[in-house]
């Protein structure tokens, strides 16, 4: 009788864990939909932990100023950019120079191997290896980002 009770308790705990996990995943999906896009990951380290096998990490350096509002708006509102950032194998980190320009530039340089020039991006493998670096060169995010994330 003791074994039956233990198995029943174990089953109840497992079921409650599954229900809690499913509820969390649904909540995350609804929050992302209400924001109008996929939320960026808070740090490069977290992105490396969360990226699926064979996936990529995009580190986007956004300079301070009027370009920042346009760029961050495009990540939520432009369908091409949202689709590129929302791909299941992509995790992205946004480095905002308006919050701390020195730190944003340092983190970008650490992974890209070069200083950011305005709106810039570096794509990493799931292992943290640099795959490519791109600079907007005055273009809007929608003009160049989907091409940077395209897997050839």
C-alpha positions as CSV (number, residue, x, y, z in Angstrom):
1,X,0.0,0.0,0.0
2,X,2.9,2.3,0.8
3,X,4.3,1.9,-2.8
4,X,0.9,2.7,-4.4
5,X,0.6,5.9,-2.4
6,X,4.2,6.9,-3.3
7,X,3.5,6.3,-7.0
8,X,0.2,8.3,-6.8
9,X,2.1,11.2,-5.1
10,X,4.9,11.1,-7.7
11,X,2.3,11.1,-10.5
12,X,0.5,14.1,-9.0
13,X,3.8,16.0,-8.7
14,X,4.7,15.2,-12.3
15,X,1.3,16.3,-13.5
16,X,1.5,19.6,-11.6
17,X,5.0,20.3,-13.1
18,X,3.7,19.6,-16.6
19,X,0.7,21.9,-16.1
20,X,2.8,24.7,-14.6
21,X,5.3,24.5,-17.5
22,X,2.6,24.5,-20.1
23,X,0.9,27.5,-18.5
24,X,4.2,29.3,-18.4
25,X,4.9,28.6,-22.1
26,X,1.4,29.8,-23.1
27,X,1.8,33.0,-21.0
28,X,5.1,33.7,-22.7
29,X,3.6,33.3,-26.1
30,X,0.6,35.6,-25.3
31,X,3.0,38.2,-23.8
32,X,5.1,38.1,-27.0
33,X,2.0,38.4,-29.2
34,X,0.6,41.4,-27.1
35,X,4.0,43.1,-27.4
36,X,3.9,42.7,-31.1
37,X,7.0,40.6,-31.6
38,X,9.5,38.4,-29.9
39,X,11.1,39.9,-26.8
40,X,14.9,40.1,-26.9
41,X,16.9,38.0,-24.4
42,X,18.4,40.0,-21.6
43,X,22.1,39.0,-22.1
44,X,24.4,37.2,-24.4
45,X,25.1,34.6,-21.8
46,X,21.4,33.9,-21.4
47,X,21.0,33.7,-25.2
48,X,23.8,31.2,-25.4
49,X,22.0,29.0,-22.8
50,X,18.6,29.3,-24.5
51,X,19.6,28.9,-28.2
52,X,18.6,25.5,-29.6
53,X,21.2,23.2,-31.1
54,X,22.2,24.6,-34.5
55,X,20.7,27.9,-33.8
56,X,22.1,31.4,-34.0
57,X,22.3,34.5,-31.8
58,X,22.0,38.0,-33.1
59,X,23.6,40.8,-31.1
60,X,22.1,44.1,-32.3
61,X,23.9,47.3,-31.4
62,X,21.5,50.3,-31.5
63,X,23.1,53.7,-31.2
64,X,21.5,56.4,-29.2
65,X,19.4,59.1,-30.9
66,X,16.5,59.2,-33.3
67,X,17.6,56.0,-35.0
68,X,16.9,54.1,-31.8
69,X,13.2,54.6,-31.8
70,X,12.9,53.6,-35.5
71,X,15.0,50.5,-35.0
72,X,13.2,49.3,-31.9
73,X,9.9,50.0,-33.5
74,X,10.9,47.9,-36.5
75,X,11.7,44.9,-34.3
76,X,8.0,44.9,-33.3
77,X,6.1,46.3,-36.2
78,X,7.9,45.4,-39.5
79,X,6.7,41.9,-40.6
80,X,10.0,40.9,-42.2
81,X,12.1,41.9,-39.2
82,X,9.7,40.3,-36.8
83,X,9.7,37.1,-38.8
84,X,13.5,37.0,-39.0
85,X,13.8,37.6,-35.2
86,X,11.0,35.2,-34.4
87,X,12.5,32.3,-36.2
88,X,12.7,29.3,-33.8
89,X,16.5,28.9,-34.2
90,X,17.2,32.6,-33.5
91,X,17.7,34.4,-30.1
92,X,18.5,38.1,-30.2
93,X,20.1,40.5,-27.7
94,X,19.6,44.3,-28.1
95,X,22.5,46.5,-26.9
96,X,21.1,50.0,-26.5
97,X,23.8,52.7,-26.5
98,X,21.3,55.1,-24.8
99,X,21.3,53.0,-21.7
100,X,25.1,52.7,-21.4
101,X,27.2,53.5,-24.6
102,X,30.5,52.2,-23.1
103,X,29.1,48.8,-22.1
104,X,27.1,48.4,-25.3
105,X,30.2,49.1,-27.4
106,X,32.4,46.8,-25.2
107,X,30.0,43.9,-25.4
108,X,29.7,44.3,-29.2
109,X,33.4,44.5,-29.7
110,X,34.0,41.4,-27.5
111,X,31.9,39.2,-29.8
112,X,32.3,41.0,-33.2
113,X,36.1,41.8,-32.9
114,X,35.5,45.4,-34.1
115,X,33.8,48.5,-32.9
116,X,30.2,49.1,-33.8
117,X,29.6,51.7,-36.6
118,X,26.1,53.0,-35.9
119,X,23.4,50.4,-36.2
120,X,25.4,47.1,-36.3
121,X,24.9,43.4,-35.8
122,X,26.9,40.3,-35.1
123,X,25.6,36.8,-35.6
124,X,27.0,34.0,-33.4
125,X,26.7,30.2,-33.6
126,X,25.1,28.3,-30.8
127,X,28.6,27.7,-29.5
128,X,29.3,31.5,-29.3
129,X,31.6,31.6,-32.4
130,X,31.3,34.6,-34.7
131,X,29.6,33.8,-38.0
132,X,29.2,37.3,-39.5
133,X,29.2,41.0,-38.7
134,X,27.1,43.6,-40.5
135,X,26.6,47.4,-40.4
136,X,23.5,49.2,-41.6
137,X,25.4,51.9,-43.3
138,X,22.4,54.3,-43.0
139,X,19.8,51.8,-44.2
140,X,16.8,50.9,-42.1
141,X,16.7,47.6,-40.2
142,X,14.2,45.9,-42.6
143,X,16.6,46.5,-45.5
144,X,19.5,44.4,-44.2
145,X,18.7,42.4,-41.1
146,X,16.7,39.6,-42.8
147,X,19.6,39.0,-45.1
148,X,22.1,38.9,-42.2
149,X,20.0,36.2,-40.5
150,X,19.4,34.1,-43.6
151,X,21.1,30.7,-43.3
152,X,23.0,29.9,-46.5
